[in-house]
Amino acid sequence: MKILGISTGTKNGNNDTMCRIALEEARNLGAEIEFIHVADWNIEQCSGCVACSRGLVMGKGMICTRKDDFKALYEKMVDADGVLFVDPIFESGATGLFHAMCDRMGPGHDTGMLLGLNSKLQEQGKEPLDHKYFKQKAVSFVGIGGSDWAVRTETDHAMLAMSPGWKVVNNEYFSWCKDVIMQDDKVERMKEIARNLVEAAQDMIDRNLMIFDKENDSLSYWKGTPGACPHCNGNAFYIHPGTTTAECELCGLRGELKVVDGAIKFEYDPACEHHAHDILSGKALHGKDIFENEGRLMNLHKDPEFQARKAHYTAVIEPTPSPSKNN
Ligand SMILES: Cc1cc2nc3c(=O)[nH]c(=O)nc-3n(C[C@H](O)[C@H](O)[C@H](O)COP(=O)(O)O)c2cc1C
């Protein structure tokens, strides 16, 4: 079993150390461990060029125009059975570096899209993607903050697992943690998170669990406190103004917020469950939407009316050049 720890903190800072604490525990349980300090790697921001989506739509494969280390980082994650992310809390949520990884994980590695690519490859009589890209894996997230401003953290983090469809085991944050490695309860919790990750990864290995397997959707490896969203354990909701209608910011399910026995309860219509982004039907639906919309836009580029509008607005004003970059 391989457990990969990924830290986005400063070199040998608290996040690196907490990640290593968990990795040591995983190694004690027999796992092979690897540690990546992401700031040492060259991870560029997603440019938004959508070459990845188009590559999948056109059956060309997994493409990214960024020539940096993300592909290698992704392959490290693919090879691992369990991945632990430890990320400093910035402005109550994930760091920019984490968001960059999350965007890069986006459409190009979304299971719904990859399954769409496989259908295209099959149509073209080509080899499908290697099964390793559909192997289920256990993922946990820990955010570490210097204060108690933190409530966006879990949602930001779990989003990274949403595109590939990996199973989240623990997702939590530690506040008031400038001296975290001296806080024994946090150190012990980190070890427990490692044990949970190893246990979940072992079960997935034993089952040889693939994301497209029938049983995948019904299996939960969640070891945290049950979240307000009974579907994905998310705790952040968008409340549609002036209504009790709310949308889970993580799995996208829409439902009603009610007070039941003194606590807020989120109830969704089971008939809408197939839309949820954390199950295969939702991923397939989302993939189909992207395939259709990306295809439509590609055709629109040949439309004279579209070309005329684009030319008109482009002529309105040139962007101010960067003072430091040649572009
Ligand atoms: C730009 C920035 C924003 C921060 N925002 C928060 C915050 O919103 N909440 C919080 O608890 N800590 C915040 N912090 C503190 C960091 O989470 C803390 O410095 C970090 O966990 C230290 O990790 P390291 O030792 O691994 O680098 C912020 C730090 C920086 C640099």
The ligand as a Gaussian input file, in Angstrom:
#p B3LYP/6-31G(d) Opt

LIG

0 1
 C       -1.966000      34.903000       3.465000
 C       -2.286000      34.217000       4.769000
 C       -3.584000      34.089000       5.169000
 C       -3.917000      33.429000       6.337000
 N       -5.228000      33.288000       6.681000
 C       -5.550000      32.552000       7.762000
 C       -6.925000      32.341000       8.094000
 O       -7.832000      32.824000       7.447000
 N       -7.203000      31.560000       9.159000
 C       -6.234000      30.996000       9.938000
 O       -6.568000      30.305000      10.886000
 N       -4.919000      31.196000       9.654000
 C       -4.560000      31.951000       8.580000
 N       -3.236000      32.132000       8.265000
 C       -2.194000      31.458000       9.081000
 C       -1.669000      30.209000       8.359000
 O       -2.664000      29.244000       8.252000
 C       -0.454000      29.661000       9.059000
 O        0.539000      30.650000       8.949000
 C        0.007000      28.356000       8.457000
 O       -0.819000      27.289000       8.807000
 C        1.437000      28.056000       8.869000
 O        1.807000      26.892000       8.220000
 P        3.304000      26.484000       7.869000
 O        4.073000      26.597000       9.160000
 O        3.201000      25.078000       7.404000
 O        3.761000      27.396000       6.790000
 C       -2.895000      32.862000       7.132000
 C       -1.550000      33.009000       6.734000
 C       -1.251000      33.676000       5.568000
 C        0.200000      33.783000       5.150000

